[in-house]
Amino acid sequence: MKKRALILGGFLVFVCLGHLFAGEITWEEISRGELNIKTVLAVPRAIYFGSAKGVFMSADGGSNWRNVLLTKGQNKSVNFLAFDSNGNSMFAATGSGLLCSQTQGKSWQRIFKGKNYAENDCTAILASSQYIYLGTKQGFFISADKGRTWQKQSGELANSAILAIALDKNKAGHIYVACVDGVFKTKDYGRLWEKIFIARLTEKNDTAEEIIDDQDEIERTSDIKYIALGSGQNYLYLAASKGIYQSKDEGLTWDALSGYGLLDQDIKCLSVFSDSTLYVGTRKGVFKYEEERWFEVSQGLAGNRVNFLDLDNQGNFYVASDKGLFKGSPDNRDDKILTSYSKDEPAIKDVQQAAIKYAEVEPEKIIKWRKQAARKALLPQVSIGIDRDSTDLWHWEGGSTTKTDDDILRRGRDSIDWDVSLSWNLGELIWNDDQTSIDARSRLMVQLRDDILDEVTKIYFERIRVKMELDNLSIEDRKKRFEKELKLQELTASLDALTGGFFSTQFTKLAS
């Protein structure tokens, strides 16, 4: 039993170490002071980002930038960048219409202009070899002739604010559109649309929170936030105000993903990269979903508001945020980091043993029960018998007729017999009925012990992760630091509850 518990504990430690140190990312600001980056696009041999000043391009990994598109009009913001499926045409969805470049950004042509301010504000673009799908703040448009003519969709998509568009690369003609009024799907390139997720509309409350830009104003009117499609398993992911949902059957049914570890439900973007790993961008950083929980990967990232995520073919992250464009590279660090963060804390094995002892689920307890059950056969069964003779208990006193006590009923003496007998069942030395009960209790105890080990190990290494995140936060980020410190205290309290106060006691001793 004890060996099994230690093996399980060691396995859990290995898993947690893998999550703790594998794939850690170091961040570098590469936009050279440019702020409020709305979108980023990483392609082979070039990086593009869009802001209120236009589109910028770098051919050397972000060391040098040049402005390849200077936007004009009342709304100059570049909201989205994309290439078509063949990589020949580049599109910039701006606040003043849709622009296209056939020369990798060297020259541009406006191919769409709306009839009013909202219709002219383009928010999402998807271009295949046959069609161009365009989302605006007032309607959804499709072009079948490279942008020369456009057809506005009818129904709820006619005047709804479009948030995101997702293409199913494995099924021709399958496209998903997330908008303020819900999520829609087409199986025939946009001829017919089916509503697969109903939005919950809410009233705008401009006084509750300062409106940073028009995109925020759109999102606050609906619980729909963003939609993305996985390229590997082809799962559909939807960010809503109450959490993130996953559909494995093209939107027919939806399952809510765990929100454990996600500090903010205000999702700005979803990204599913080639390894089918889900990432989200929020106001409080970038988070990765793995093993039914979220892990923050944006420690050291100066930006508070994440607007968009992208990944290049070398595994480098690009985050468009309010503080600029950040490049994240995997940082392969060794176990010395673990030693530095856990040197003043009790070892994981000691914490596990304390939790097992406090819950009284030690493997030795079952062994003790089995020995006691075996020794039970050495003890005799004791039987005691008592017999009472009441034959002459009551009798008549007879004889003389002159005495006063003659001819009356008198009480005689009790006659009590007793005996003691001892017996042994030596067959119980080999097996007895108590062993069956012990086996059942043993299975339950093993299951309980495994659950406790699992919980303690996860909390222990989650606490180390939070300590690392605290160290990487800037002093100015007081709100996020407070949340991390509060989380650290919560995890410490959980370990104390599972170990009967052992963790804090040992932590104090080692730190002093």
C-alpha positions as CSV (number, residue, x, y, z in Angstrom):
1,M,0.0,0.0,0.0
2,K,2.7,2.4,1.0
3,K,4.7,1.7,-2.2
4,R,1.7,2.4,-4.3
5,A,1.0,5.7,-2.6
6,L,4.6,6.8,-3.1
7,I,4.5,5.8,-6.7
8,L,1.3,7.8,-7.3
9,G,2.8,10.8,-5.4
10,G,5.9,10.7,-7.5
11,F,3.9,10.5,-10.7
12,L,1.8,13.5,-9.7
13,V,5.0,15.4,-8.8
14,F,6.3,14.7,-12.3
15,V,3.1,15.9,-14.0
16,C,3.0,19.1,-11.9
17,L,6.7,19.8,-12.7
18,G,5.9,19.4,-16.3
19,H,3.2,22.0,-16.1
20,L,5.3,24.2,-13.9
21,F,8.4,24.5,-16.0
22,A,7.6,23.2,-19.5
23,G,6.8,25.9,-22.0
24,E,7.6,28.9,-19.8
25,I,7.8,32.0,-21.9
26,T,10.0,35.1,-21.7
27,W,8.5,38.3,-23.2
28,E,10.1,41.1,-25.1
29,E,8.4,44.3,-26.3
30,I,9.2,44.7,-30.0
31,S,6.9,47.4,-31.2
32,R,9.4,50.1,-30.3
33,G,7.0,52.3,-28.2
34,E,4.0,51.9,-30.4
35,L,0.9,51.5,-28.1
36,N,-2.6,50.2,-28.4
37,I,-1.9,47.4,-30.9
38,K,-5.2,45.9,-32.1
39,T,-4.0,43.0,-34.2
40,V,-0.9,41.0,-35.2
41,L,-0.2,38.7,-38.1
42,A,2.9,36.5,-38.2
43,V,3.8,34.9,-41.5
44,P,7.0,33.3,-42.8
45,R,9.7,36.0,-43.2
46,A,7.5,38.9,-41.9
47,I,5.5,40.2,-39.0
48,Y,2.6,42.7,-39.3
49,F,0.7,44.6,-36.7
50,G,-2.2,47.1,-36.9
51,S,-2.9,50.1,-34.7
52,A,-4.6,53.5,-34.9
53,K,-1.6,54.7,-37.1
54,G,-1.9,52.0,-39.7
55,V,-0.1,48.8,-40.6
56,F,3.5,48.2,-39.7
57,M,5.8,45.4,-41.1
58,S,9.1,43.9,-39.9
59,A,11.2,41.5,-41.9
60,D,13.8,40.9,-39.1
61,G,11.8,39.4,-36.3
62,G,10.7,42.8,-34.8
63,S,14.1,44.6,-34.6
64,N,13.1,47.2,-37.3
65,W,9.6,48.4,-38.4
66,R,8.3,50.4,-41.3
67,N,4.8,51.8,-41.9
68,V,3.3,50.0,-45.0
69,L,-0.2,51.5,-44.7
70,L,-1.1,54.9,-43.4
71,T,-4.9,54.8,-42.7
72,K,-7.1,57.8,-43.4
73,G,-10.6,58.8,-42.6
74,Q,-12.6,59.5,-39.4
75,N,-11.7,56.1,-37.8
76,K,-8.1,55.1,-38.6
77,S,-7.9,52.0,-36.4
78,V,-6.7,48.7,-38.0
79,N,-8.9,46.1,-36.4
80,F,-7.8,42.9,-38.2
81,L,-5.2,41.6,-40.6
82,A,-5.3,38.4,-42.7
83,F,-4.0,36.7,-45.8
84,D,-6.1,34.7,-48.1
85,S,-5.8,30.9,-48.2
86,N,-3.2,31.0,-51.0
87,G,-1.1,33.7,-49.3
88,N,-1.3,36.0,-52.3
89,S,-3.5,38.8,-51.0
90,M,-3.3,40.6,-47.7
91,F,-6.4,42.3,-46.1
92,A,-6.6,45.0,-43.5
93,A,-10.0,45.5,-41.9
94,T,-10.0,49.1,-40.7
95,G,-12.5,51.5,-39.2
96,S,-12.8,53.1,-42.6
97,G,-13.4,50.1,-44.8
98,L,-11.5,47.0,-46.1
99,L,-8.2,47.4,-47.9
100,C,-6.3,44.8,-49.9
101,S,-2.7,44.4,-51.0
102,Q,-1.4,42.2,-53.7
103,T,2.3,43.2,-53.0
104,Q,2.8,42.0,-49.4
105,G,1.8,45.5,-48.1
106,K,3.8,47.7,-50.5
107,S,0.6,49.1,-52.1
108,W,-3.1,49.0,-51.1
109,Q,-6.5,49.3,-52.7
110,R,-9.8,49.9,-50.9
111,I,-12.2,47.2,-51.9
112,F,-15.1,47.8,-49.5
113,K,-16.7,50.9,-48.1
114,G,-19.9,50.9,-46.0
115,K,-22.9,53.1,-46.4
116,N,-22.6,54.5,-42.9
117,Y,-20.2,54.9,-40.0
118,A,-21.0,51.5,-38.4
119,E,-21.1,49.6,-41.7
120,N,-17.8,51.1,-42.7
121,D,-16.1,49.9,-39.5
122,C,-14.8,46.4,-40.4
123,T,-14.1,44.0,-37.5
124,A,-13.3,40.6,-39.1
125,I,-12.1,39.2,-42.4
126,L,-11.8,35.7,-43.8
127,A,-10.6,35.1,-47.4
128,S,-10.5,31.8,-49.2
129,S,-9.7,31.1,-52.9
130,Q,-13.3,31.7,-53.9
131,Y,-14.9,34.0,-51.4
132,I,-14.2,36.9,-49.1
133,Y,-16.2,37.1,-45.9
134,L,-16.3,40.4,-44.1
135,G,-17.7,41.4,-40.7
136,T,-18.6,44.9,-39.8
137,K,-20.3,46.6,-36.8
138,Q,-23.5,46.6,-38.8
139,G,-23.8,43.5,-41.0
140,F,-22.0,40.6,-42.7
141,F,-20.9,40.8,-46.3
142,I,-19.7,38.2,-48.9
143,S,-17.9,38.8,-52.1
144,A,-17.4,36.1,-54.8
145,D,-15.4,38.3,-57.2
146,K,-12.3,39.3,-55.2
147,G,-14.1,42.3,-53.6
148,R,-15.5,44.0,-56.8
149,T,-19.1,43.5,-55.6
150,W,-20.5,42.6,-52.2
151,Q,-23.7,40.9,-51.0
152,K,-25.0,41.8,-47.6
153,Q,-26.5,38.9,-45.7
154,S,-30.1,39.0,-44.6
155,G,-31.8,38.0,-41.4
156,E,-30.1,38.6,-38.1
157,L,-26.7,38.9,-39.8
158,A,-27.9,41.9,-41.7
159,N,-27.5,44.5,-39.0
160,S,-25.7,42.6,-36.2
161,A,-22.2,43.6,-35.0
162,I,-19.8,40.9,-36.1
163,L,-17.1,39.8,-33.6
164,A,-15.2,36.9,-35.2
165,I,-15.3,34.5,-38.2
166,A,-14.0,30.9,-38.1
167,L,-13.3,28.6,-41.1
168,D,-13.5,24.8,-40.9
169,K,-10.6,23.8,-43.1
170,N,-11.6,20.1,-43.1
171,K,-15.1,20.6,-44.4
172,A,-15.6,22.7,-47.5
173,G,-18.1,25.5,-47.1
174,H,-18.4,25.3,-43.3
175,I,-18.1,28.7,-41.7
176,Y,-18.9,30.0,-38.3
177,V,-19.8,33.6,-37.4
178,A,-19.9,35.1,-33.9
179,C,-21.9,38.3,-33.5
180,V,-23.8,40.2,-30.9
181,D,-27.0,38.3,-31.7
182,G,-25.5,34.8,-31.4
183,V,-23.4,32.3,-33.3
184,F,-24.3,31.2,-36.9
185,K,-23.1,28.4,-39.1
186,T,-23.3,27.8,-42.8
187,K,-22.5,24.5,-44.7
188,D,-22.8,26.0,-48.2
189,Y,-20.4,29.0,-48.3
190,G,-23.0,31.4,-46.9
191,R,-26.1,30.6,-48.9
192,L,-28.1,29.4,-45.8
193,W,-27.4,30.2,-42.2
194,E,-28.3,28.3,-39.0
195,K,-28.2,29.8,-35.5
196,I,-26.3,27.4,-33.2
197,F,-25.9,29.6,-30.1
198,I,-28.3,32.1,-28.7
199,A,-26.9,35.3,-27.3
200,R,-28.2,37.0,-24.1
201,L,-28.5,40.7,-24.9
202,T,-27.8,43.2,-22.1
203,E,-28.3,46.9,-21.8
204,K,-25.3,49.2,-22.2
205,N,-24.0,50.7,-19.0
206,D,-21.5,53.3,-20.0
207,T,-21.2,54.7,-16.4
208,A,-20.2,51.4,-14.9
209,E,-17.0,51.2,-16.8
210,E,-15.1,53.7,-19.0
211,I,-15.5,52.8,-22.7
212,I,-12.0,52.4,-24.0
213,D,-13.0,51.9,-27.7
214,D,-16.0,51.0,-29.8
215,Q,-15.2,47.3,-29.7
216,D,-15.7,47.3,-25.9
217,E,-19.1,49.0,-26.4
218,I,-20.2,46.2,-28.8
219,E,-19.1,43.4,-26.4
220,R,-21.0,44.8,-23.5
221,T,-24.3,44.5,-25.3
222,S,-24.1,40.7,-25.7
223,D,-22.6,37.8,-23.8
224,I,-20.9,36.6,-26.9
225,K,-17.1,37.5,-26.9
226,Y,-15.2,35.4,-29.5
227,I,-15.2,32.2,-31.5
228,A,-12.3,30.0,-32.7
229,L,-12.0,26.6,-34.4
230,G,-9.2,24.1,-33.5
231,S,-7.1,23.0,-36.5
232,G,-6.2,19.6,-34.9
233,Q,-9.3,18.0,-33.3
234,N,-11.5,20.4,-35.1
235,Y,-13.3,21.5,-31.9
236,L,-15.3,24.7,-31.8
237,Y,-14.6,27.1,-28.9
238,L,-16.8,30.0,-27.9
239,A,-16.0,32.7,-25.3
240,A,-19.1,34.1,-23.5
241,S,-19.7,36.2,-20.5
242,K,-20.2,33.2,-18.2
243,G,-17.2,31.2,-19.4
244,I,-15.7,29.3,-22.3
245,Y,-17.6,26.6,-24.1
246,Q,-16.5,23.7,-26.3
247,S,-18.5,21.9,-29.0
248,K,-17.3,18.6,-30.5
249,D,-20.3,18.2,-32.9
250,E,-20.2,21.5,-35.0
251,G,-22.2,23.5,-32.5
252,L,-25.0,21.0,-31.9
253,T,-24.2,20.7,-28.2
254,W,-21.9,22.8,-25.9
255,D,-19.9,21.9,-22.8
256,A,-18.6,24.5,-20.4
257,L,-14.8,24.3,-19.8
258,S,-13.4,24.5,-16.3
259,G,-12.7,28.1,-15.2
260,Y,-10.2,27.1,-12.6
261,G,-7.0,29.2,-12.8
262,L,-8.6,31.8,-15.2
263,L,-8.3,35.2,-13.4
264,D,-10.7,37.1,-15.8
265,Q,-13.7,36.0,-17.7
266,D,-13.5,39.0,-20.0
267,I,-12.1,37.2,-23.0
268,K,-10.8,39.4,-25.8
269,C,-9.6,36.6,-28.2
270,L,-9.3,32.9,-28.6
271,S,-6.6,31.0,-30.4
272,V,-6.1,27.3,-31.1
273,F,-2.7,26.6,-32.5
274,S,-1.4,23.6,-34.5
275,D,-0.9,21.4,-31.4
276,S,-4.6,21.9,-30.5
277,T,-3.7,23.9,-27.4
278,L,-6.2,26.6,-26.5
279,Y,-5.1,30.1,-25.5
280,V,-7.1,33.1,-24.5
281,G,-6.3,36.7,-24.2
282,T,-7.9,38.8,-21.4
283,R,-7.5,42.1,-19.6
284,K,-5.3,40.2,-17.1
285,G,-2.9,38.3,-19.4
286,V,-2.7,35.2,-21.6
287,F,-3.8,31.9,-20.3
288,K,-3.3,28.3,-21.6
289,Y,-5.9,25.5,-21.1
290,E,-4.4,22.2,-20.2
291,E,-5.5,19.2,-18.0
292,E,-8.9,20.9,-17.3
293,R,-7.4,24.1,-15.8
294,W,-5.9,27.3,-17.0
295,F,-2.2,28.3,-16.6
296,E,-1.0,31.9,-17.0
297,V,1.8,32.2,-19.6
298,S,2.1,36.0,-19.6
299,Q,4.3,36.5,-16.5
300,G,6.5,39.4,-17.3
301,L,4.2,40.8,-20.0
302,A,3.8,44.5,-19.3
303,G,0.5,44.8,-21.2
304,N,-2.7,44.6,-19.2
305,R,-5.2,44.4,-22.0
306,V,-4.6,41.6,-24.6
307,N,-6.3,42.3,-27.9
308,F,-5.0,39.5,-30.2
309,L,-2.7,36.5,-30.3
310,D,-0.7,34.8,-33.0
311,L,2.1,32.2,-33.4
312,D,4.8,31.9,-36.0
313,N,6.2,28.7,-37.6
314,Q,9.1,28.7,-35.1
315,G,6.9,28.6,-32.0
316,N,7.2,32.3,-31.0
317,F,4.2,34.0,-29.5
318,Y,3.0,37.5,-30.5
319,V,0.7,39.4,-28.3
320,A,-1.0,42.6,-29.4
321,S,-1.9,44.7,-26.3
322,D,-2.5,48.2,-25.0
323,K,1.2,48.5,-24.1
324,G,2.5,47.4,-27.4
325,L,3.5,44.3,-29.3
326,F,5.2,41.6,-27.3
327,K,7.2,38.6,-28.6
328,G,7.3,35.5,-26.4
329,S,10.0,32.8,-26.7
330,P,10.0,29.5,-24.9
331,D,12.4,29.5,-22.0
332,N,13.8,26.1,-21.2
333,R,15.0,26.4,-17.6
334,D,16.2,23.5,-15.4
335,D,15.1,22.3,-12.0
336,K,17.3,24.9,-10.2
337,I,14.3,27.2,-10.4
338,L,12.2,24.7,-8.4
339,T,15.0,24.6,-5.8
340,S,15.1,28.3,-5.5
341,Y,11.3,28.6,-4.9
342,S,10.9,25.7,-2.6
343,K,14.1,25.9,-0.4
344,D,12.3,27.6,2.5
345,E,9.3,25.3,2.3
346,P,8.6,21.7,3.5
347,A,9.3,19.1,0.9
348,I,6.3,17.7,-1.1
349,K,6.8,14.2,0.4
350,D,6.6,15.6,3.9
351,V,3.4,17.5,3.1
352,Q,1.9,14.4,1.5
353,Q,2.8,12.3,4.6
354,A,1.3,14.9,6.9
355,A,-1.9,15.0,4.9
356,I,-2.2,11.2,5.0
357,K,-1.6,11.1,8.7
358,Y,-4.1,13.9,9.4
359,A,-6.8,12.1,7.4
360,E,-5.9,8.8,9.2
361,V,-5.5,6.9,5.9
362,E,-2.0,5.5,6.4
363,P,-1.2,2.1,4.7
364,E,0.0,0.9,8.1
365,K,-3.5,1.1,9.4
366,I,-4.8,-1.7,7.2
367,I,-1.7,-3.8,8.0
368,K,-2.5,-3.4,11.7
369,W,-6.1,-4.4,11.2
370,R,-5.0,-7.6,9.4
371,K,-2.6,-8.6,12.2
372,Q,-5.2,-8.0,14.8
373,A,-7.8,-10.1,12.9
374,A,-5.2,-12.9,12.7
375,R,-4.5,-12.8,16.4
376,K,-8.2,-12.9,17.2
377,A,-8.1,-16.7,16.7
378,L,-5.7,-17.1,19.6
379,L,-8.2,-15.7,22.0
380,P,-10.8,-18.2,23.4
381,Q,-14.5,-17.8,23.2
382,V,-15.8,-17.5,26.8
383,S,-19.2,-19.0,27.8
384,I,-20.7,-18.5,31.3
385,G,-23.7,-20.4,32.5
386,I,-26.0,-19.8,35.5
387,D,-28.6,-22.2,36.9
388,R,-31.1,-21.4,39.6
389,D,-32.9,-24.1,41.6
390,S,-36.2,-22.9,43.1
391,T,-37.8,-26.3,44.0
392,D,-38.0,-25.5,47.7
393,L,-38.2,-21.8,47.4
394,W,-41.6,-21.4,49.1
395,H,-43.1,-24.0,51.7
396,W,-45.7,-24.3,54.4
397,E,-44.6,-24.4,57.9
398,G,-46.6,-27.1,59.7
399,G,-46.6,-29.0,63.0
400,S,-47.7,-27.7,66.3
401,T,-51.1,-25.9,66.6
402,T,-50.1,-23.9,69.6
403,K,-47.3,-21.8,68.1
404,T,-48.2,-18.6,66.4
405,D,-46.1,-19.3,63.3
406,D,-47.6,-22.6,62.5
407,D,-49.4,-23.3,59.2
408,I,-48.0,-20.3,57.3
409,L,-46.1,-19.9,53.9
410,R,-42.4,-19.4,54.4
411,R,-39.6,-18.5,51.9
412,G,-36.8,-21.1,51.6
413,R,-33.2,-20.8,50.4
414,D,-32.2,-20.2,46.7
415,S,-30.0,-22.8,45.0
416,I,-27.8,-21.2,42.2
417,D,-25.3,-23.2,40.1
418,W,-22.8,-21.6,37.6
419,D,-20.2,-22.8,35.1
420,V,-17.4,-21.3,32.8
421,S,-16.3,-22.9,29.5
422,L,-13.5,-21.9,27.0
423,S,-13.3,-22.8,23.3
424,W,-10.9,-22.0,20.4
425,N,-11.5,-22.0,16.6
426,L,-8.0,-22.5,15.3
427,G,-9.2,-22.3,11.6
428,E,-9.5,-18.5,12.0
429,L,-5.7,-18.4,12.1
430,I,-5.8,-18.9,8.3
431,W,-9.0,-17.0,7.4
432,N,-11.9,-15.3,9.2
433,D,-14.9,-13.3,8.2
434,D,-13.3,-10.0,9.4
435,Q,-10.9,-10.2,6.5
436,T,-13.7,-9.5,4.0
437,S,-14.7,-6.4,5.8
438,I,-11.0,-5.2,6.0
439,D,-10.7,-5.7,2.2
440,A,-13.6,-3.5,1.5
441,R,-12.4,-0.8,3.9
442,S,-8.9,-1.1,2.4
443,R,-10.2,-0.3,-1.1
444,L,-12.1,2.8,0.1
445,M,-9.1,3.9,2.1
446,V,-6.8,3.6,-0.9
447,Q,-9.2,5.6,-3.1
448,L,-9.4,8.3,-0.4
449,R,-5.6,8.4,0.1
450,D,-5.1,8.8,-3.7
451,D,-7.6,11.7,-3.8
452,I,-5.8,13.4,-0.9
453,L,-2.4,13.0,-2.6
454,D,-3.7,14.3,-5.8
455,E,-5.2,17.4,-4.2
456,V,-2.2,18.1,-2.0
457,T,0.3,17.8,-4.9
458,K,-1.7,20.1,-7.2
459,I,-2.1,22.8,-4.5
460,Y,1.6,22.5,-3.5
461,F,2.9,23.2,-7.0
462,E,0.2,25.7,-7.9
463,R,1.4,27.6,-4.9
464,I,5.0,27.6,-6.3
465,R,3.6,28.8,-9.6
466,V,1.8,31.7,-8.0
467,K,5.0,32.7,-6.2
468,M,6.8,32.8,-9.5
469,E,4.1,34.9,-11.0
470,L,4.3,37.3,-8.1
471,D,8.1,37.7,-8.7
472,N,7.5,38.5,-12.4
473,L,4.9,41.2,-11.8
474,S,5.9,44.8,-11.9
475,I,5.5,46.9,-8.7
476,E,3.1,49.2,-10.5
477,D,0.6,46.4,-11.2
478,R,-0.9,46.6,-7.7
479,K,-4.3,45.1,-8.6
480,K,-2.9,42.0,-10.1
481,R,-0.3,41.7,-7.4
482,F,-3.1,41.8,-4.8
483,E,-5.0,39.0,-6.6
484,K,-1.9,36.8,-6.7
485,E,-1.1,37.4,-3.0
486,L,-4.7,36.6,-2.2
487,K,-4.4,33.4,-4.2
488,L,-1.2,32.5,-2.4
489,Q,-2.9,32.8,0.9
490,E,-5.8,30.7,-0.3
491,L,-3.5,27.9,-1.4
492,T,-1.6,28.1,1.9
493,A,-4.9,27.8,3.8
494,S,-5.9,24.8,1.7
495,L,-2.7,23.0,2.5
496,D,-3.1,23.7,6.2
497,A,-6.6,22.4,6.1
498,L,-5.4,19.1,4.5
499,T,-2.4,18.7,6.8
500,G,-3.9,20.0,10.1
501,G,-1.7,23.1,10.1
502,F,1.5,21.2,9.3
503,F,2.4,23.3,6.2
504,S,2.4,26.7,7.9
505,T,4.2,25.3,11.0
506,Q,7.0,23.8,9.0
507,F,7.2,26.8,6.7
508,T,7.7,29.1,9.7
509,K,10.4,26.9,11.1
510,L,12.3,26.7,7.8
511,A,12.0,30.4,7.1
512,S,13.3,31.4,10.6
